[in-house]
Amino acid sequence: MVESGDLAVSMIPSSPTLQLEAVADSLKKMGYTAVGVGPMDIRFGENYYKVLKARGVPIVHADIVEHDGALPYLVKLIDGVKVGVVSFGGVPSERKNSFELIKQRYRAFMEARRSSDVLVLLDQANVATDDWLQRNGTRFGSPDVVIGGATRASVPGSKQVGQTMVVQTNTMGQYVGRIDIDITATERKMTCSRQLLDQSIADDPDVLKIVREYYSRGTASVSSGSLPGTYTGTFHSYETCTGCHKPEYEQWKTTKHAMALRTLLEKGKAVADCLPCHSEQYKRTMRVVIREGQAGSVECESCHSNVIPHTVDYRRKGDTAAIRGTCPTCHTKERSPDFDPAAYYKRVEHTSK
């Protein structure tokens, strides 16, 4: 089992590696062979490698900078077959076009290819394009499988490029992919399938325990009153608007938007994954303050940021198209499969004129 990277997407000032630790614990429990490094992962700096190494999760990353716990590639013997994993992972922008990095990636790739019967390339850097595979296949050998990052999320299923199968990746852990390779045939045969991780798939008890602990620790940080740390942006609470917009405020209080943060707290899921869509304050400042009886949550600035704050003589009506355009940023197909823009908008539309 392998993962190309972008393991953790959320960070909070009080515990920046909280989500990463939970993911690493889960990968270890599930017995992953290797993980790569994605663009989101490099935000953690060396903590990314420290967290995974401490949990015994193998990291592959062909980089010109040495990272504790990371190998340029690895080869594992499975039922007499040497399966290699090499990774072209994410790097800081100043190294992306480094000639030394290019040479290191080629060196690691060729060594892994020579040492393996089957070679998997984890390609978060999107190096192994169709053109790259066709140009280099005869010179250095082809990987048998390429697993990309977010840039390949739109690849339709899988496709064959020469001797290489390029497989679709996905976001938010919606699927687990499987590749079956017949190495006994004269011509190698490969098939790819994906399993949707929906409610029909039973939770692993050990992994579920890790996830619940993550939610508990994250929610505890919020429930204590506020997430410590420095504000990273400006925020105008609903209290800025109530003096002049009393009817709109009273109507907003009756909506689920007004209590979206409270909902997370009650469910024990007030973690960095969920907070940006349940708290405008958190989305803008990486902090959140709990108000007695009124959580704030999805509020005035969520929909009217283009006119907040404004002067008392401001009279222009809101841009309805822009307001409605904010809804799909949180009500995505994955998070809100039953989302109906017209019906949902009526639930929160201000009725006062």
N, C-alpha and C positions, 0 to 999 in steps of 0.2 A: 504494500500500500504506500502510495506516495502523494505528496501535496506540493504544488508548485510554488506556493507562497501567498502573501497577503493574509497571514493567519489572523491578525487582530487589527481591527479598523478603528477602535475607540480607545481614547486615553483620557484620564481625568487627573487633575493636578495632585490630588491626595494620594493616588496610587496608580501611576502611569502604566504599570505592567499588569494590572489586575486581570484584564481580559486575556492578555497574552499568556499569563500563568495558567488560566483555566483551559485555554485551548491546548497548550503544551501538555498539561496533565491528561487531557482527553486523548490526544494523539498517542501518548505513551501507553495509555490504558488499551487503546485499540491496536497497538502493535505496528505503528507506521515504520516503514523501512527508511524513508528519507523525506525531508522537506527542503524546499528552496527558499529564496528570499525575494519578496515582492516589493514594489515601490512603497507600499504602506508600511512594510516592516522596517525599512531603513530609518524611519522616524525614531525608532527606539534606540538607535545607535548600538553600542556594544551590549546593551541590556538584552537585545533580542537573542544574541548568541549565548549569553550567560544563562538566561531563563531556560532555553531549550537544552543546553548542555547539562544544567543541573538536574534536569528531568530525564536525561538519557535519550533525547530525541535527536537522531542524526541529522546534521545540516550539510547540504552540498551547495557550494557557491564558488564558482571559478572567478575569483577576484584577485587583483594585484595587491590588495591589502589583506594581510593575514588576520583572521578572526578566530578567537579562541573557540574551539569546538567545531569549526567548519572545515570540510574537506572539499577539494575541487571536484572530486567524483568519488564514488564508491562502487564496489562490485560485491554482490552477494550470491553465494552458491545456493540454488534452490532446486532440489531434486536432480542434481547433477548438471544443471544449466546455470551458466554464469550470467547473471542479470546485472547490468551496470546502470547507474544513474548519474548523470552529469547535469549541472545547472548553470544557465546563463541568467543570473538574477539581477535584481534592481541594484543600482549604485547611485550615489549622489551625482547631481547634474554636472559637477566639475570633472567627473571621471567618465561620463557616458561615451565620449568620443576619443578616449585615450588609446593611442596605438598600442601601448603596453597591455592594456586590458584586452584588446582584440587578440593579441598574440597569446595571452594567458588562456583565453577561452578556447582558441584553436588547439593549444597544447593539451589542455585538459580533455577536450573532446577527442582528439586523436588517441591519447593514451587510454581513455575509457573505451573507445571503439575497438582498439587492439586487444583489450583485456576482457571483452564481453562477447557472449553469444547473442544476447539481446540487449540493446541499449535504449534507455529512455532519457530523453532530453527535456528537462524542466526549463521552460523558456519564458520567464516573466519579462525579460528585456526585449522580447519580440525580435530576436536576431534571426531565428530560423524561419524566414519568410519562404514562400514558394520559390522565389528566385535563388535564395541562398541554398536551399536544399538541392535544387537542380544544378547549380554551379559547382557545389562542393561534394556532391554525392560520389562522383567518379574519382575525385582527387583524394579525399580524406575518408570516404565511406559515409553512409547515411545512418542517422539514428533510425531505429525501428519505429519509435513512437515519439511524437512531440506533444507535450502538454503545456499550453501557454498560460497566460494570465488574463487580466480583464480585457486586453485588446483583442482576444480571440473569443470573447463571450458570445459574439454573434455568429460564429462559424456554425453552419447548419449541420448538426450531428457530427460526422467525421468525414474526412476526405483523404484520398490517397495522392501523394505527391512523389512520384517515382517509387522507391522502395519504402517510403515512410508514411505512416498513418498519422495524420494531424487530427487531434481530437478536440472536441468542443469543451471549453471550460464553462464555469457558471459562477454566479455571485451569490452571496448570502447562504452558502451551504445547502442549496436546494436539492442537489442531486449528488449521488456518488456514481462514478463511472467505472466501467469494467471493460478490459480488453483481453480477449482470448487469442493466443498466438499458437498456431500449429507449426512447430519447428521440425516435425518429422517429414513433412511433405517436401518434394523436390523444390517447389516454389512456396516460400513462406506464406501462410494464410493468416489473416488477422480479422477479427470482428470486434466491433465496439457496441456497447449497450450502456444505457443510463437508467438508474433507478431513482424515481422521485421520492424524496424523503418526506412523505406526508404522514398523516395520522395513522395510516394503515401499517406503518413500520413501528414495531415495538421499540421503546426506549431501552437502551442498555442500562441496567440498574447502577453500575459503577459510574458511568459517564453522566447519568442523570443526577447523581449525587454531587458530582463536580460542578455541574451547571447550577444546581440549586444553591450551592455554597457561594458561587460567583454572584448570583442574584442577591443573596442575603448580605454579602459583604458590600456590594455596591449600593443597595438600598439603605443599609445602615449609615453610610456616609451622607446620604441625602436626608434621612430622617433625623439626623442629629441637629439639623437646623440649616446648615449650608455646607457646600463643598469648599474646603479651604483652597486658597490659591489666589492669584492675581487676576483681575478682570482682563480679558483679552479683547473686549470690544465695548461699544456703547449700547445701552438698553434703556428704553422708556417703558415703564410699567403701565398697566391699564389706569392706574391712579392719576397719570398725567392727563387723561382724557375725560375722566368722570365729571369734572366740574362743569364742562360745557355740553357733554353728550350723555346726560343722565338717562334718557329713555333707552338709548342704545346699550348703555352699561347694564341697565336692569334686564333687558332682553338677553344680553350675552350671558348673564349669570345663570340663566335657565338652561343653557346648552351644555353638551358634554365637553365642548372645547374648554369651558371655564374650569372644569374639574379633571382635565386630562392628566395632570401631574398627580393628583390625589388617587386617580385610578391606578397608576403605576405603583404608588406606595402601598395601596391596599393589596395589590397582586404580588408585591415583593419583587418587582422588576424595574425598579428605578435605577437602572444602570446606564452607562454611557452609550450603549447601543440604541436605547429607546428614548433617552431624555431629549435629544434634539427635536423630535417630533411632538413631544409632550410638554415641553417648556421652552417658550421663546427666550426667556432669560438665560437658560443654559446654552441654547444654541448660539447666542450672541456673546456670552461672557465666560462660558465653562464653569459657571457657578449657579446655584439656585437657592433661594430663600423660601422657606415654607411659611405661609401666612395662616394664622388661625382661622379656620373655617372657610378660607378662600385661597386656593392654591395658585391662582394666576393662570399658569399653563399656556394654552393657545389663546392669545389675547390680541389686543388692538394692533400692536406692531407686527404681528404675524401676517396680517392681511393688508395693513395700511402703512407699511414702512416707508413708502415713497412720499408720504405727506406728514409724517410724524418726526419731530414736532413741527407745529406751524403757528403762525400769529393768530390773534383773536379775530382779525378781520378776514381770515381765509374763508372763501366761499365756494371754491371749485368742488364739484361732486367727485367721488372716488372713481377710479378707473375700474369698471366692473370686470373687463377682460383680464386685467392684470391681477385683480383680486382672485378671480376664479383660477387663474393660472398657477397660483400658489398651492392649490389643493393637491394636484398629482405628485408634488414633491414628497409628500408623506403618504398619501393614499395611493401607493403603488399597487400593482397587480399582486405582488407577493404578500404585502402587508395587509392589503384591504381588497381581497378578491371580489367582494360584492359592491364595490364602490360605483355608485351611479352619480355622476357630476350634478345633473339637474336636481335629483331628489335630495342629495346631501346638501346642496347649496341652500335649498329651502329651509333646512333645519337650522341654519345659522344666519340666514339673511336678516338684516335689521328691518323690522316692519315699520318703524317710525320714519316719517318723511321730513 
